Amino acid sequence: MSHTAINKPKIALAVSTALVSIALSGCATSAAPPAQASAAKAQVALEKGQFSKAVSHAESAVLADPRNAQSRALLGAAYLEAGRFQAAATSFSDAMELGDSDPRTVLSYALAQIALGNSREAVNALDGGRNDIDPADLGLGLALAGDANEGVAVLSDALRSGQSSAKLRQNLAYAYALQGNWRAARVMVAEDVPADMVSDRIGEWAQLAAPEFYQQRVANLLQVAPSYDGGQPAQLALANFPSHGQMVAHAADDIDGPELAASEVPQVAVAQPVEAPAPAPSPKPAPVQTVAVAFAQDDAPVAPKPAAAPAQRVVSGPVVQQLPSDYKKPAAKPAAPASRLAASSSQRRMAATADSSSNTHLVQLGSFASRASAERAWGIYQTRYPQLSGRDVVITEAVVRGKTYYRVAAAGYGARSASAMCQTIKSGGKGCIAYAASRPLPGAVDRGVRVASR
C-alpha cells in the first residue's frame, strides 16, 4: 500500500521515524544556500510522496554541506521512505556520528538495521536510546529486533503506568504476536478493533511471524516497498569529508618530533633549544631543537555558520489495521490542531520528545594527546564558557586511527540542553559534539575518568 493511497483513519501510530525538516518559507529560492534549498525541496517531495525526488534533493543537500547532521538524517528518512534500508542505515549512522542524538533518528536507524537482519546492532541502538525513545516505539522496536520478551515488558510497564493509548495497546498486541502469545495478542487487539476484524488482524500478523520475514515486517509497518539498494553512493561517504581537527591530526602523524596534541586550546610555551653537555676530549654535539605544534581538535565537526535552528517534524507509519468508516472512537480529549505541513500530508505526525532528563548527555569540547593537557584545557574551557560553571568534566581515552587521544567533555546535560550548549560553542567558530552518555563516540576506550569541577 502506498502512502498516497492512505486516506482512511488508522487505529494508532506504530512507530515514529525521523524526518528533519527546515522552515519552508522562502527556502527554495535561488537566494537560499544550496544545502538549505535542496533540503527544502527534499522535504516537499517527501510530503508529496515523491520519494525518488526526495532522495535526489537530499543527496544534493548532503553534498553541499556534508558534515551537517540534519541533512544526513533527512537523507536517511528519504532512503527509508524509498525502501532503501542499507542506504538509510548508513545515513542515520552518519547523522548520529555528527552529533544527532534525536530519539527518532536512533529509532529510524534501528528499524533500518532490523530490515537488514542486523538485530544485535538494532537492539544496541535501542538500548542506547532507552531513556529518550517513546516506550510505545521502544517496545515494538525491541520486539521486531527479536527481543519480544523485553518488548512486551517495556510496553506492559508503560500500560500499567497509565500511558494508555490505541498506539500503545496495538503495539503491545503486535509484540505479543511476535512473542508467540497469540491469545494475549487477540485480547489486546480487541481493545481497539471491531470484533469482526480481529481475526483478520491476527491473520495478517501470523503471515509475517516467521523469523526470516524481518524485512517484510518493517516494510509492512512503515508501509514502504523494499527496493534494490546498493547502499549510499560512495561520493557521499562521511569519511570523504573529515573535520578540520581530523585533518590536522592526520597531518601531524607525518611530522617527526615530540608528542603531538590535538585540541583547539591556544599554543603552549615552547622549550628553548637545549645544548647537550660534551666531554672535554669530544666535540660538542649539535643542539636538539623542539618543535611547536598548534593544538587542534581531532574529531570535532567543522563549525557551521550561525543559522536559525531547524524545525523538527516526524514521519510516522500507521499500524496495519484500518477502521471501518462507521466505527466510532471512544471519547477522548480533543487533540491539538495539526501543523500546516501535517494537514497537507497523508502521513501522521507527533510532537518531538521532550528533554525529560538532565543527566543523559555530554558535550565534547576537545581532545588532546595527553591526559595532563586535557586536564589543563578544562580550566581554559571554564574560563571561556561561563555556562560550564558547576559542571563535571569527563576525560575519556580514545583511539583514532591507531593514535591515542584524551577527550574532554562536560557532563550533566539533557538532549536539548546539550544541543543548545553546542550551538553556543559553534556560534563562536569552535567545534563541539553533543552525544548520549549511553552511546559513546567512536573510538572511545572504556577507561573514562570523571573529575568533579566543584
C-alpha positions in Angstrom: 0.0 0.0 0.0 1.4 3.4 -1.0 1.5 6.4 1.3 -0.6 8.4 -1.1 -3.4 5.8 -1.0 -3.8 6.1 2.8 -7.0 8.1 3.2 -8.9 6.2 5.9 -8.2 6.8 9.6 -5.9 4.4 11.4 -6.2 3.0 14.9 -2.9 4.4 16.0 0.7 5.1 15.2 3.1 2.2 15.2 6.4 3.9 15.2 7.7 7.5 14.9 10.6 7.7 12.5 12.8 10.7 12.0 12.4 13.3 9.3 14.3 16.5 9.9 12.8 19.5 8.1 13.6 23.1 7.8 11.2 26.1 7.6 9.9 26.1 4.1 9.1 29.8 3.8 11.4 31.2 1.2 13.9 28.5 1.4 13.6 27.1 -2.1 14.6 30.3 -3.8 17.8 30.9 -5.6 19.0 33.2 -2.8 18.9 30.4 -0.3 22.2 28.5 0.4 22.4 25.4 -1.8 22.2 22.9 1.1 19.2 24.6 2.6 17.4 25.0 -0.7 18.0 21.3 -1.6 16.8 20.2 1.9 13.6 22.2 1.5 12.9 20.6 -1.9 13.6 17.1 -0.4 11.1 17.9 2.4 8.4 19.0 -0.1 9.0 15.8 -2.2 8.6 13.7 0.9 5.3 15.4 1.8 4.0 14.7 -1.7 5.2 11.0 -1.6 7.7 11.6 -4.4 10.5 9.6 -2.8 12.9 9.4 -5.7 12.9 13.1 -6.0 13.3 13.4 -2.2 16.4 11.2 -2.3 17.9 13.2 -5.2 17.4 16.5 -3.4 18.5 15.2 -0.1 21.7 13.8 -1.7 22.3 17.3 -3.1 21.9 18.8 0.3 24.5 16.5 1.8 27.0 17.1 -1.0 26.5 20.9 -0.4 27.0 20.5 3.4 28.4 17.1 4.0 29.0 17.4 7.8 25.5 18.7 8.6 23.8 16.1 10.9 20.3 17.3 9.9 21.0 16.9 6.2 22.3 13.4 6.9 19.2 12.5 8.9 16.9 13.9 6.2 18.7 11.8 3.6 18.2 8.7 5.8 14.5 9.5 6.0 14.3 9.8 2.2 16.1 6.5 1.8 13.8 4.8 4.3 10.6 6.0 2.6 12.1 4.7 -0.7 12.6 1.3 0.9 16.4 1.5 0.6 17.3 0.2 4.1 21.1 -0.2 3.6 21.5 3.4 2.5 19.1 4.6 5.2 21.1 2.8 8.0 24.3 4.4 6.7 22.9 7.9 6.6 21.3 7.7 10.0 24.6 6.3 11.4 26.4 9.3 9.8 23.9 11.7 11.4 24.5 10.2 14.8 28.3 10.3 14.4 27.9 14.0 13.7 26.1 14.5 17.0 22.4 13.9 16.1 21.0 12.2 19.3 17.3 12.8 18.5 15.4 9.6 19.6 13.6 9.5 16.3 16.9 9.3 14.4 18.0 6.5 16.7 14.7 4.6 16.2 14.9 5.1 12.4 18.5 3.7 12.4 17.3 0.7 14.5 14.4 -0.1 12.1 16.7 0.1 9.1 19.1 -2.3 10.8 16.2 -4.7 11.7 15.2 -4.7 8.0 18.8 -5.7 7.1 18.7 -8.5 9.6 21.2 -6.8 12.0 19.2 -7.5 15.1 22.1 -7.1 17.5 23.0 -3.6 16.2 19.4 -2.6 16.4 19.0 -3.7 20.0 22.2 -1.9 20.9 20.9 1.3 19.4 17.5 1.0 21.1 19.2 0.3 24.4 21.3 3.4 24.0 18.2 5.5 23.5 16.1 3.7 26.1 15.6 6.8 28.3 14.5 9.0 25.4 12.5 6.9 22.9 8.8 6.7 23.5 8.0 3.4 25.3 5.4 2.6 22.6 8.1 2.8 19.9 10.9 1.3 22.0 8.9 -1.8 23.0 7.7 -2.6 19.4 11.2 -1.9 18.1 12.8 -4.4 20.6 10.1 -7.0 19.6 10.8 -6.5 15.9 14.5 -6.9 16.6 13.9 -10.3 18.0 13.7 -9.5 21.7 10.0 -9.9 22.0 10.0 -10.7 25.8 11.7 -7.4 26.6 9.5 -5.6 24.1 6.4 -6.9 25.9 7.9 -6.0 29.3 8.5 -2.4 28.1 5.0 -2.0 26.6 3.3 -3.6 29.6 5.1 -1.4 32.1 4.1 1.7 30.1 0.5 0.5 30.0 0.4 -0.2 33.8 1.9 3.3 34.4 -1.1 4.9 32.8 0.2 5.6 29.3 -2.8 4.0 27.7 -3.4 4.8 24.0 -4.5 2.9 21.0 -1.0 3.1 19.7 0.5 1.6 22.8 -2.2 -1.2 23.1 -1.9 -2.2 19.4 1.9 -2.2 19.6 1.7 -4.4 22.7 -0.7 -6.7 20.8 1.8 -7.0 17.9 4.6 -7.7 20.4 2.5 -10.5 21.9 2.1 -11.9 18.4 5.9 -11.8 17.8 6.4 -13.4 21.2 4.1 -16.3 20.1 1.4 -15.4 22.7 -1.5 -15.3 20.3 -4.2 -15.5 22.9 -2.9 -12.3 24.6 -2.5 -10.7 21.2 -6.1 -11.4 20.3 -7.4 -10.0 23.6 -5.3 -6.8 23.2 -6.3 -6.3 19.5 -9.9 -6.4 20.5 -9.4 -3.4 22.7 -9.5 -1.1 19.7 -10.5 -3.3 16.7 -14.1 -4.2 16.0 -14.9 -7.9 16.8 -15.5 -8.9 13.2 -12.0 -7.6 12.2 -9.9 -9.1 15.0 -9.3 -12.4 13.2 -8.1 -10.6 10.0 -5.6 -8.6 12.0 -4.3 -11.7 13.8 -4.1 -13.5 10.4 -2.0 -10.7 8.8 0.5 -10.8 11.7 0.6 -14.6 11.5 1.6 -14.5 7.9 4.7 -12.4 8.8 5.6 -14.1 12.1 8.4 -16.4 10.8 11.9 -15.1 11.8 13.1 -14.9 8.2 10.4 -12.2 7.4 12.3 -9.5 9.3 12.4 -7.2 6.3 8.8 -7.6 5.3 7.7 -6.8 8.9 9.5 -3.5 8.8 8.3 -2.6 5.3 4.7 -3.5 6.2 4.9 -1.4 9.4 6.3 1.6 7.6 4.1 0.9 4.5 7.1 1.1 2.2 8.1 -1.1 -0.7 11.6 -2.6 -0.3 13.8 -1.8 -3.4 17.2 -2.9 -4.6 19.7 -1.0 -2.6 23.4 -0.8 -3.4 23.9 1.4 -0.3 24.7 5.1 0.0 26.7 6.5 -3.0 30.4 6.4 -2.4 30.8 10.1 -3.0 28.6 10.8 0.0 30.6 8.8 2.4 31.3 10.7 5.6 34.9 9.6 5.6 35.4 11.7 2.4 34.7 14.8 4.5 36.9 14.8 7.6 36.6 17.6 10.1 39.3 20.3 10.3 40.5 18.7 13.5 40.8 15.3 11.9 42.8 16.7 9.0 45.2 18.4 11.5 45.6 15.2 13.5 46.2 13.1 10.3 48.8 15.6 9.0 50.5 15.5 12.4 51.1 11.8 12.0 53.7 12.6 9.4 55.7 15.1 11.5 58.8 13.9 13.3 59.3 15.5 16.7 57.9 15.4 20.2 54.4 14.2 21.1 51.6 16.0 19.3 48.4 17.1 21.0 45.1 17.6 19.3 42.7 20.3 20.7 41.7 23.8 19.9 43.4 25.3 23.0 46.0 28.0 22.3 49.7 27.1 21.9 51.6 26.3 25.0 55.1 27.7 25.6 57.9 26.0 23.6 61.0 24.8 25.2 64.2 26.7 24.2 66.8 24.8 22.2 68.8 22.5 24.5 72.5 22.0 24.0 73.8 18.7 25.3 76.9 18.8 27.5 80.1 17.5 25.8 83.1 15.7 27.4 86.4 17.7 27.2 88.1 15.5 24.6 84.9 15.1 22.4 83.4 17.6 20.0 80.2 19.3 21.1 77.0 17.6 19.7 74.6 19.6 17.6 71.8 21.3 19.6 68.4 19.5 19.8 65.5 21.6 18.7 61.9 21.2 19.9 59.0 21.8 17.5 56.0 23.9 18.3 52.7 22.5 17.0 49.3 24.2 17.4 46.7 22.2 19.2 43.5 21.3 17.2 40.5 19.1 17.7 40.9 15.6 16.4 37.3 14.7 15.7 35.1 17.7 16.3 33.0 18.8 13.3 33.7 22.0 11.4 31.7 24.8 13.0 28.8 25.8 10.7 27.9 29.4 10.0 25.3 30.7 12.5 21.8 29.9 11.3 18.3 29.5 12.6 17.7 26.3 14.4 15.9 23.9 12.1 12.4 22.8 13.0 11.7 19.1 13.7 9.0 17.1 12.1 8.2 13.5 12.3 7.1 11.0 9.7 5.0 8.2 11.4 4.0 4.9 10.0 0.5 3.7 10.9 -0.4 0.4 12.5 -1.5 -2.0 9.9 -5.2 -2.1 10.9 -7.7 0.3 9.2 -11.0 1.2 10.9 -14.3 0.8 9.1 -16.0 4.1 8.0 -18.8 3.7 10.6 -16.5 3.0 13.5 -16.8 5.5 16.4 -13.7 6.0 18.5 -14.1 6.2 22.3 -14.4 9.7 23.7 -11.1 11.3 24.2 -9.6 14.7 24.9 -9.5 16.9 21.8 -6.2 16.8 20.0 -4.1 19.9 19.3 -4.5 21.2 15.8 -2.1 19.8 13.2 0.5 21.9 11.6 0.1 23.2 8.0 2.5 20.6 6.7 0.9 17.8 8.6 -2.5 18.8 7.2 -1.3 18.6 3.6 0.4 15.2 4.1 -1.1 11.7 4.2 1.4 10.8 6.9 0.7 11.3 10.7 3.0 13.3 12.9 3.8 13.6 16.6 5.5 16.3 18.7 9.2 16.0 19.4 10.1 14.1 22.6 10.8 16.5 25.5 14.2 16.9 27.1 13.0 14.9 30.2 16.3 14.1 31.8 19.1 16.4 32.9 21.9 13.9 33.1 21.8 11.8 30.0 24.1 13.7 27.6 27.6 15.1 27.4 29.2 17.9 25.4 32.6 17.2 24.0 34.8 20.3 23.9 38.1 19.0 22.5 40.7 16.2 22.5 44.4 16.0 23.4 47.4 13.9 23.1 47.9 13.5 26.9 45.7 13.4 30.0 47.6 16.3 31.6 46.9 18.5 28.6 43.2 17.5 28.8 43.0 18.5 32.4 44.7 21.8 31.8 42.3 22.5 28.9 39.2 22.1 31.1 40.3 25.2 33.1 40.6 27.1 29.9 37.2 26.0 28.7 35.5 27.0 32.0 37.1 30.5 31.7 36.0 30.8 28.1 32.4 29.5 28.6 30.8 30.6 31.9 27.9 28.2 31.2 30.3 25.4 32.2 30.4 26.6 35.8 29.3 23.8 38.2 29.6 21.1 35.5 31.6 18.0 35.9 34.3 17.1 33.4 34.6 13.7 31.9 38.0 12.8 30.4 37.8 9.7 28.1 40.6 7.9 26.4 40.0 7.2 22.7 42.0 5.6 19.9 41.5 7.2 16.5 43.4 5.7 13.5 45.8 4.0 15.9 46.6 7.2 17.8 45.5 7.7 21.5 43.7 10.9 22.5 42.0 12.1 25.6 38.6 13.7 25.0 37.3 16.4 27.3 33.5 16.6 27.8 31.2 18.5 30.2 28.5 16.2 31.8 25.1 16.7 33.3 23.0 17.7 30.3 19.7 16.6 28.7 19.5 16.0 25.0 18.2 19.5 24.2 20.4 21.4 26.7 23.5 19.6 25.3 22.5 20.6 21.8 21.9 24.2 22.9 25.3 24.3 24.5 27.0 23.0 21.3 25.1 25.7 19.3 26.6 28.4 21.6 30.1 27.0 21.2 29.7 26.6 17.4 28.4 30.1 17.0 31.9 31.3 18.2 33.6 29.3 15.5 34.7 26.4 17.7 33.9 22.7 17.3 31.6 20.7 19.6 29.8 17.3 19.7 26.7 16.6 21.8 26.1 12.9 22.5 24.3 10.5 24.8 26.2 9.0 27.7 24.8 5.6 26.8 26.2 5.9 23.3 29.9 6.8 23.5 31.6 8.3 20.5 33.5 6.1 18.1 37.0 5.1 19.3 36.2 5.5 23.0 38.0 3.2 25.4 36.1 2.2 28.5 38.5 3.9 30.9 36.8 7.3 31.2 37.7 9.3 34.3 35.2 11.7 35.9 36.7 14.7 37.6 34.4 16.8 39.8 34.6 20.5 38.9 33.2 21.7 42.3 
